[in-house]
């Protein structure tokens, strides 16, 4: 198939995944800042899953305004990830250089906060590679758009004026998001990351270096 554009997940594809422990600590600081205590790990899972109803119920039980919690959590999570980048605890993958050879419009569709995605792209000089970037802010609407919801994929395709796109991700939820959007998917299975192999991806990759021939074959 000829692709008008190539879209990429962010964490685990372009940049190393954030430490779950550090993110959980950031959620703990969010509770502290609001004068409450709560299950940081479980709350983080709710945020990752985009389960705002569960998060709102937890906030109500603790007497916390859910919107205030999300705003504070966004500040803590963004700050934590920015610090990790600046301290060299996270970096981009070496094989991202292969993306530079793709002669298609490129975009990012991530569940991470758009402030984090922008920071990393700027930090490593990758901003000019991607014509459109879509993340998920910690708001009810932002959480609802997390994958496998296809709305951010569709928004990226609209931004690139693409009728057919390939979405590259490293998780089964990325494959489902592509399928829900009606486009092909490439599942990146990095040896050091484990990967989720039991999916219906259109392609399976061990490295982004395998991507250019796939895109070129549709010409």
C-alpha positions in Angstrom: 0.0 0.0 0.0 1.1 3.5 -0.7 1.2 5.7 2.4 0.6 9.4 2.4 2.1 9.8 5.9 3.9 7.9 8.7 2.8 8.4 12.3 4.8 7.4 15.3 4.0 6.6 19.0 6.5 8.4 21.2 7.6 6.6 24.3 9.3 3.3 23.5 9.5 4.2 19.8 11.3 7.6 19.5 12.4 8.0 23.1 13.1 5.6 25.9 10.1 4.9 28.1 9.9 6.9 31.4 10.5 5.2 34.7 7.3 4.0 36.2 8.7 4.5 39.7 9.5 8.1 39.1 6.1 8.7 37.6 4.5 7.1 40.7 6.6 9.3 42.9 5.3 12.3 41.0 1.7 11.2 41.6 2.6 10.9 45.3 3.8 14.5 45.3 0.6 15.5 43.7 -1.4 14.1 46.7 1.0 15.7 49.1 0.6 19.1 47.4 -3.1 18.9 47.8 -2.9 17.8 51.4 -4.1 14.3 51.0 -2.7 10.8 50.7 -3.7 8.2 48.1 -2.6 5.1 46.3 0.0 6.5 43.9 0.5 3.4 41.8 -3.2 2.7 41.3 -3.8 6.4 40.5 -1.0 6.3 37.9 -2.6 3.2 36.3 -5.9 5.1 36.1 -4.2 8.0 34.4 -2.4 5.8 32.0 -5.6 4.0 31.1 -7.4 7.3 30.7 -10.0 6.3 33.3 -11.1 9.7 34.4 -14.3 8.3 36.1 -12.1 6.1 38.4 -9.8 9.1 39.1 -12.7 11.4 39.9 -14.3 8.9 42.2 -11.0 8.5 44.1 -10.7 12.3 44.4 -14.3 12.6 45.7 -13.5 10.0 48.4 -10.5 12.1 49.5 -12.3 15.4 49.3 -10.1 16.6 46.4 -11.3 18.5 43.3 -10.6 16.2 40.3 -9.7 19.1 38.0 -7.3 20.5 40.6 -5.7 17.1 41.0 -5.3 16.6 37.2 -3.7 20.1 36.9 -1.3 19.4 39.7 -0.5 15.9 38.4 0.3 17.3 35.0 2.8 19.8 36.5 4.5 17.0 38.5 4.5 14.5 35.7 5.9 16.9 33.2 8.5 18.3 35.6 9.6 14.7 36.5 10.0 13.7 32.8 11.8 16.9 31.9 14.3 16.4 34.7 14.9 12.9 33.6 15.7 14.1 30.1 18.0 16.9 31.3 19.9 14.5 33.7 20.4 12.0 30.8 18.2 9.3 32.3 16.2 9.1 29.1 17.3 9.6 25.6 16.2 9.0 22.0 16.9 5.7 20.3 19.8 5.5 17.9 17.7 4.1 15.1 15.6 7.2 15.0 18.2 8.4 12.5 16.4 6.1 10.0 13.3 8.2 10.2 15.2 11.1 8.5 15.3 9.1 5.3 11.5 8.8 5.0 10.1 11.0 2.2 6.6 11.2 3.7 5.0 13.7 6.0 5.6 12.5 9.6 3.7 12.9 12.8 3.6 12.0 16.5 0.6 10.5 18.2 1.3 9.9 21.8 -0.5 9.3 25.1 2.1 11.4 26.9 1.6 15.0 27.8 2.2 17.3 24.8 4.5 19.4 27.0 6.8 16.4 27.5 6.8 15.5 23.8 7.6 19.0 22.8 10.5 19.2 25.3 12.1 16.0 24.1 11.8 16.9 20.4 13.4 20.3 21.1 16.1 18.8 23.3 17.3 16.3 20.7 16.8 18.5 17.6 13.9 16.4 16.2 11.2 19.0 16.0 11.7 19.7 12.3 11.2 16.0 11.5 7.6 15.9 12.5 5.0 18.2 10.9 2.3 17.5 13.5 2.4 16.4 17.1 -0.6 15.1 19.1 -0.4 14.3 22.8 -2.9 13.8 25.7 -3.1 16.5 28.3 -4.4 15.4 31.8 -8.0 16.7 31.2 -11.2 14.7 30.8 -11.1 15.1 27.0 -7.3 14.4 26.8 -7.6 11.2 28.9 -10.6 10.1 26.7 -8.4 10.4 23.6 -5.8 7.9 24.8 -5.3 4.9 22.6 -7.0 2.8 21.4 -9.3 5.8 20.8 -8.5 6.8 17.2 -9.3 10.5 17.4 -5.7 11.7 17.7 -4.7 9.4 14.9 -7.4 10.9 12.7 -6.5 14.5 13.8 -2.8 13.8 12.8 -3.9 12.5 9.4 -6.1 15.5 8.9 -3.2 17.8 9.7 -1.1 16.0 7.2 -3.9 15.8 4.6 -3.3 12.0 4.5 -5.9 9.5 3.3 -3.6 6.5 4.0 -1.1 6.4 6.8 1.1 3.9 8.7 1.2 4.0 12.5 4.4 2.8 14.2 4.0 1.8 17.9 5.5 -0.6 20.4 2.4 -1.8 22.2 -0.8 -3.8 21.4 -2.8 -0.7 22.2 -1.0 1.1 19.3 -2.1 -1.6 16.9 -5.7 -1.4 18.1 -5.6 2.4 17.7 -4.4 2.0 14.1 -7.1 -0.6 13.4 -9.8 1.7 14.9 -8.6 4.5 12.7 -8.7 2.2 9.6 -5.0 2.3 8.9 -2.0 -0.1 8.8 0.3 -0.6 11.8 3.9 -1.5 12.4 4.7 -3.0 15.8 8.2 -2.3 17.0 9.6 -5.1 19.0 12.9 -3.9 20.5 14.9 -6.8 22.0 15.6 -4.9 25.2 12.0 -3.9 25.8 10.3 -7.2 25.6 7.4 -6.1 23.4 3.9 -7.3 23.0 4.0 -9.9 20.2 0.5 -11.3 20.2 -1.1 -8.6 18.1 -2.6 -8.3 14.6 -0.1 -5.7 13.4 0.4 -5.3 9.6 4.2 -5.3 10.1 6.6 -6.3 12.8 9.9 -4.5 13.2 13.0 -5.1 15.3 14.3 -1.7 14.5 13.2 1.6 12.9 15.9 0.9 10.4 13.5 -1.6 8.8 10.9 1.0 8.2 12.2 2.9 5.1 12.0 -0.2 2.7 8.4 -0.8 3.8 7.4 2.8 3.1 9.3 2.8 -0.2 7.7 -0.4 -1.4 4.4 1.2 -1.7 5.6 3.8 -4.2 
